[in-house]
Structures are given as structure tokens and as C-alpha cells.
Amino acid sequence: MAKRLPPLFGRVSRGYSLIELLAVMAILSALAGLTVGSLSPVKANALTSGGNRIADLLTGARQNSISRHAFTAVVIKRAGDGRYSSYCLLELARDDNGNFAAWNMLAPWRSLPEGIRFHPNAPVTAPAANFLDGLGETAPSSLPGSLQFHGQAIDLKGNTICQIFAPDGTLADKPLRLRLVQAAEGAGDAIIYTGPKTGDLPANYYDIVILRETGQTKVERL
């Protein structure tokens, strides 16, 4: 009959050596580096996706103006919630008698991808006044004074910027350049850059340029 050995008491467990701890820390550091590094392409993809979306929106606005012989306004919110990330389309079309009627919402408010904003200093214009002067048309002389945003009326002249396409597809005002950057809402009406920077300026951006003479879109990506 086999003899049963008594259990061991007071056995000391072997701890981790310094080399093993350093090895674990090195592995965790490498994984953390891979995780952080993987976020950069995600943000870059969001910037490209947002830029492509706005480029398509501007191209569609131009085509809408030409096909419907209408004025089409791209409106961007620049104050309050959703500033420099929310945008919509308005249309000034003709009624059954061939005269321009009221502005209507052509596309509802949408937002850029999370973490992407329009650059506040991009040369877009305030809602144009009297842009129909000289056309010999009976029509509203400017955009409506207010617009609904998530159930609340906002002042277009104080809280938005816009660009208007004429019925021939050209711009009704000065040439447009929109810049999209990696950013978040800051204090007041400012934004905070969250992507790579050169000094105090964003090093990574998506520019959309529209020529006034043709209304066509050109993309400049960095």
C-alpha cells in the first residue's frame, strides 16, 4: 500500500524576477504604441471621408442649380452647438409661373464625422444680401433671416456662413475655399486642433476649392 505523503505547509511561492517584469512592461508598451499609432489612420480616414462628403455636396449643389435653374445655398453653422460641423442645403426655385418663390430646405442638417470641423478662417462668406440685383428677376433679395436647427430658430446672418450657386452653376459671390481639419469644439465659437500641427496651425487638412467662373470643385489634400 502506497504511503500517503503529508501536505506541504509553509511553502514559499516563487515571485517574478526583475527580468520577467521588464519583459512584460516592454510588451505592454509595444501594444500601447501600436494602439495609439492605429488611431492616426482612423482620424485621417475620417478627415478624408468628411472632405469627400462635402466635395460631393458642393458638386450636387451646383448640379441642382443647373438642372432646376435655381439658386442653391450651402449653409454651415458657425456658432452654438454643432458649430463648424453642421451643414445643410437651401434652394430658391421657381414657382409654376416661372418666378422665384421662397427658400426651401433641400437637404436637412447633417454633421461631419466625429472629430472633424470646418476651419473657421476659411474664406467663406456671410449670407449674401441682394445677390439677385441686376438679374431682372422677382425674387427674395437674400436668404431667410432665420432657419430651424434641431427645433430652434437660428439667425442665419449671425450664426452661419454660406455659399450660393447661381442657376448657371457659377458662384453668386467670391470664390470659395473650405478647409476641413481634425478638431473639436472649443470655448466660445472657437475650435481646438486635435490632429498633427505645424506650430499653431494644423498640418493635416482637406481643402475644397470652387472656382467662381465655373463653379467646379477641386480638392487639395495634405
C-alpha positions as CSV (number, residue, x, y, z in Angstrom):
1,M,0.0,0.0,0.0
2,A,1.5,3.3,-1.1
3,K,2.3,5.7,1.7
4,R,0.4,9.0,1.6
5,L,2.7,12.0,1.8
6,P,1.6,14.8,4.2
7,P,0.7,18.1,2.6
8,L,3.3,20.8,2.5
9,F,2.9,23.7,4.8
10,G,4.7,27.0,4.7
11,R,5.7,26.6,1.1
12,V,7.1,29.8,-0.3
13,S,5.7,30.8,-3.8
14,R,8.2,31.9,-6.3
15,G,7.8,35.6,-7.3
16,Y,8.5,37.2,-10.7
17,S,12.0,38.2,-11.4
18,L,13.0,41.7,-12.5
19,I,13.8,40.4,-16.0
20,E,10.3,39.0,-16.3
21,L,8.7,42.2,-15.1
22,L,10.7,44.2,-17.6
23,A,9.7,41.9,-20.4
24,V,6.0,42.3,-19.5
25,M,6.4,46.1,-19.4
26,A,8.1,46.1,-22.8
27,I,5.3,44.1,-24.3
28,L,2.6,46.3,-22.9
29,S,4.5,49.4,-24.1
30,A,4.7,48.0,-27.6
31,L,1.0,47.2,-27.6
32,A,0.1,50.7,-26.4
33,G,2.3,52.2,-29.1
34,L,0.5,50.1,-31.8
35,T,-2.9,51.2,-30.4
36,V,-2.0,54.9,-30.4
37,G,-0.5,54.6,-33.8
38,S,-3.6,52.9,-35.2
39,L,-5.7,55.9,-34.2
40,S,-3.9,58.3,-36.6
41,P,-5.1,56.4,-39.8
42,V,-8.6,56.3,-38.3
43,K,-8.6,60.1,-37.9
44,A,-7.1,60.6,-41.3
45,N,-9.8,58.4,-42.8
46,A,-12.5,60.4,-41.1
47,L,-11.0,63.6,-42.5
48,T,-10.9,62.2,-46.0
49,S,-14.5,60.8,-45.6
50,G,-15.7,64.2,-44.4
51,G,-13.9,66.1,-47.1
52,N,-15.2,63.8,-49.8
53,R,-18.7,64.2,-48.5
54,I,-18.6,68.0,-48.6
55,A,-17.0,67.9,-52.1
56,D,-19.9,65.7,-53.3
57,L,-22.4,68.0,-51.6
58,L,-20.9,71.1,-53.4
59,T,-20.9,69.3,-56.7
60,G,-24.5,68.2,-56.1
61,A,-25.5,71.8,-55.2
62,R,-24.0,73.1,-58.5
63,Q,-25.8,70.4,-60.5
64,N,-29.1,71.2,-58.7
65,S,-28.8,74.8,-59.7
66,I,-28.1,74.0,-63.3
67,S,-30.8,71.3,-63.7
68,R,-33.5,73.2,-61.9
69,H,-32.4,76.7,-62.9
70,A,-32.4,77.6,-59.3
71,F,-30.2,79.2,-56.6
72,T,-28.7,76.6,-54.2
73,A,-27.1,77.7,-50.9
74,V,-24.7,75.6,-48.8
75,V,-25.1,76.7,-45.2
76,I,-22.6,76.0,-42.4
77,K,-23.4,76.6,-38.8
78,R,-20.6,78.6,-37.1
79,A,-22.0,79.3,-33.6
80,G,-23.5,77.3,-30.7
81,D,-23.9,73.5,-30.7
82,G,-22.6,71.8,-33.8
83,R,-20.6,74.8,-34.9
84,Y,-18.3,74.3,-37.9
85,S,-19.6,70.7,-38.2
86,S,-23.3,71.1,-39.1
87,Y,-24.4,71.9,-42.7
88,C,-27.5,71.9,-44.9
89,L,-28.7,72.9,-48.4
90,L,-31.3,75.5,-49.3
91,E,-32.9,76.0,-52.6
92,L,-34.5,79.1,-54.2
93,A,-36.6,77.5,-57.1
94,R,-39.2,78.9,-59.5
95,D,-42.9,78.5,-58.9
96,D,-45.4,77.4,-61.5
97,N,-45.4,80.9,-63.0
98,G,-41.7,80.9,-63.6
99,N,-40.9,83.3,-60.8
100,F,-38.6,82.7,-57.9
101,A,-40.5,81.9,-54.7
102,A,-39.3,81.3,-51.1
103,W,-36.3,79.5,-50.0
104,N,-36.8,75.8,-49.1
105,M,-34.6,73.3,-47.3
106,L,-33.2,71.0,-50.0
107,A,-31.2,68.7,-47.7
108,P,-31.6,68.6,-43.9
109,W,-28.9,69.4,-41.3
110,R,-26.1,66.9,-41.3
111,S,-22.8,66.7,-39.4
112,L,-19.2,66.0,-40.3
113,P,-17.6,62.8,-38.9
114,E,-16.7,63.0,-35.2
115,G,-13.5,65.0,-34.6
116,I,-13.7,66.8,-37.9
117,R,-14.5,70.5,-38.3
118,F,-14.6,73.2,-40.9
119,H,-11.7,75.6,-40.3
120,P,-13.2,78.9,-39.0
121,N,-10.8,81.1,-41.0
122,A,-11.6,79.5,-44.4
123,P,-12.8,82.3,-46.8
124,V,-16.5,81.6,-46.9
125,T,-19.0,84.4,-46.8
126,A,-21.8,85.5,-44.6
127,P,-25.3,85.0,-46.2
128,A,-25.3,87.2,-49.3
129,A,-27.6,90.3,-49.5
130,N,-29.0,91.5,-52.8
131,F,-27.2,88.8,-54.8
132,L,-30.1,88.8,-57.3
133,D,-29.7,92.5,-58.1
134,G,-29.3,93.1,-61.8
135,L,-30.9,89.8,-62.9
136,G,-34.3,91.3,-63.6
137,E,-36.0,88.7,-61.5
138,T,-38.8,89.0,-58.9
139,A,-37.3,87.1,-56.0
140,P,-36.2,87.4,-52.4
141,S,-33.1,89.5,-52.3
142,S,-31.3,87.4,-49.6
143,L,-31.5,84.2,-47.6
144,P,-34.2,83.9,-45.0
145,G,-33.5,85.7,-41.7
146,S,-33.7,82.5,-39.6
147,L,-33.6,78.8,-40.0
148,Q,-34.7,75.8,-37.8
149,F,-31.9,73.8,-36.3
150,H,-33.0,70.9,-34.1
151,G,-36.2,72.6,-33.3
152,Q,-34.8,76.0,-32.6
153,A,-34.6,79.1,-34.8
154,I,-31.1,80.4,-35.5
155,D,-30.1,83.7,-37.1
156,L,-28.6,83.0,-40.5
157,K,-26.6,86.2,-40.7
158,G,-25.2,85.9,-37.2
159,N,-24.7,82.1,-36.8
160,T,-24.0,80.7,-40.3
161,I,-21.7,81.1,-43.3
162,C,-22.7,80.1,-46.7
163,Q,-22.0,79.9,-50.4
164,I,-24.6,80.3,-53.2
165,F,-24.6,78.7,-56.6
166,A,-26.4,80.6,-59.4
167,P,-28.7,79.0,-61.9
168,D,-25.8,78.7,-64.4
169,G,-23.7,76.7,-61.9
170,T,-21.3,79.5,-61.1
171,L,-20.8,81.1,-57.7
172,A,-23.1,84.1,-56.8
173,D,-20.3,85.5,-54.7
174,K,-16.5,85.3,-54.4
175,P,-14.6,82.1,-54.9
176,L,-14.9,79.6,-52.2
177,R,-12.3,77.6,-50.3
178,L,-13.4,75.3,-47.5
179,R,-10.8,73.6,-45.2
180,L,-11.6,70.6,-43.1
181,V,-9.3,69.8,-40.1
182,Q,-9.1,67.4,-37.2
183,A,-10.6,69.5,-34.4
184,A,-13.2,69.7,-31.6
185,E,-15.4,72.5,-30.3
186,G,-13.5,74.9,-28.1
187,A,-14.6,77.9,-25.9
188,G,-16.9,80.4,-27.4
189,D,-17.1,79.9,-31.2
190,A,-13.5,78.6,-31.5
191,I,-12.2,75.1,-32.3
192,I,-9.3,73.1,-30.9
193,Y,-7.0,71.3,-33.2
194,T,-6.6,67.7,-32.3
195,G,-4.5,66.5,-35.2
196,P,-0.9,67.0,-36.1
197,K,0.2,70.6,-36.0
198,T,3.0,72.7,-37.5
199,G,3.5,75.4,-34.9
200,D,0.0,76.5,-34.0
201,L,-1.6,75.5,-37.4
202,P,-3.0,72.1,-38.4
203,A,-0.5,70.1,-40.5
204,N,-3.2,67.8,-41.9
205,Y,-6.2,69.2,-43.8
206,Y,-8.6,68.7,-46.6
207,D,-9.2,71.8,-48.8
208,I,-12.1,72.1,-51.3
209,V,-11.7,75.0,-53.8
210,I,-14.6,76.1,-56.1
211,L,-13.8,78.4,-59.0
212,R,-16.2,81.3,-59.3
213,E,-16.1,81.3,-63.1
214,T,-17.2,77.6,-63.5
215,G,-18.4,76.5,-60.0
216,Q,-16.4,73.3,-60.4
217,T,-14.8,71.7,-57.4
218,K,-11.1,71.0,-56.9
219,V,-9.6,69.1,-53.9
220,E,-6.3,69.8,-52.3
221,R,-5.4,67.2,-49.7
222,L,-2.4,67.3,-47.2
